Amino acid sequence: MERKGLMIHYEYCTGCHSCEVACKQEHNYPVGRGGIHLNEIIVELPDKTLRIDYLPFPTQHCNLCASRTMRGEQPACVKHCQAAIMFYGSLAELAKLMEQRPRSVLFVPR
């Protein structure tokens, strides 16, 4: 069976937290637990300006919404991402997509 994963093109993430909310609602996680966590990364640039990036990062609780994907649906985080920066698919497809999107990460669950 072909392995699936999640690619996040975080360059355009707006930090809206839709992925976190969708995941919590899909899995009924209690406060403090979730399948994805939005990290805020602040970097001071050489010209003294700040760059703020948001990086949605799947946690150990993420199973890529196995029940949804078995029905042919997208994981909840992908479906509800308002910036459309999350992609679900085969590792080969996602690796190809990453070549066109340099500020991206790939998540492959255990």
N, C-alpha and C positions, 0 to 999 in steps of 0.2 A: 504494500500500500504506500502511496506517495505521501511523504511527510509534508505537513502544512505548517505555516507560520504566520506571523504578523509583521508587516513592515510599517514603520512610522517615519514619515518625512517631516521631522520636527522643525525644520526651518520656518514653516508657516503656521505652526501651532500657536493659537491665540491665548491659550491658558484658560479656556472657558469651563473646564472641568466636566464637560458633557460625557466624556468617556468614563470618568469615575462614577458619575451619577447613574449612567445606563448600566454599568456593571453591578453596582450595589443593588439597583432595583431588579435586575435580571436574576441575581443569585440570592437576594434577600440577606445580604451580609449585615452583621451588626456594626454599630459605630466603631471605628478604628480598624476595620478589616475591609479589604477589597481586593479585587483581582488586578487592578491597575491603580497606580498612584502618579499624580502629576508633580514632577519636580521642577522647581524654578532655579535656573542657573544664571547668576549675575556675574558678568566679567567686566572689569575695568579695562578699556582699550588704551593703547599708547597715547592717544590724544585726550585722555582723561574723561572721555564719555563712557557711558555704560551700555553694554549689550545685555539684554535679558532674553534668554531662551527658555522655552517650556518644553519639557521632555516627558511625555507620558511613558511610564515604565511599568510593564507587567510585573506582578508579584508572584510569589510561589503559589498563590491561590488561583492563578489564571489557568484555565483549561481550554481557552479559546472558545468558550461557550459550546462545549461538546454537544449538548442537546440541540442547540440551534443549528450548528454546522452539519450535524447528521441529517437534518431536515432540508439541507440545501440553503440555509439562511446565513447571513453574515453574523459574526460575533456582535454582541450588543454595542461594544465600543466603536466598532467600524461603522455600523449602521447609524449611530447617533453623533458621530464626529462632525461638528459644525463647520470645521475648516477643510473637511474631506482629505485629511492627511494620513489616514490609516487604511492599510490594504491587507486583505486576507487572501491567501492562496498557497500554491505549491512553492517550495523553497526555490526551485528553478525559475519560476515566474517572478518571484519577488527579488531574486538576485539580479535578474535582468532589469527589472524596474529600478533597482537601487543605482545602477550605472548612470541613469538619467537624473537621479536625485541625490546629489552628494551629501547633504546633511540629513542622513537617514540611518536608522538602526533596524536590525532584524531580530525578532524574538521567536525562538523555537522552544515550545514546551517540552518537558521530559517525556 
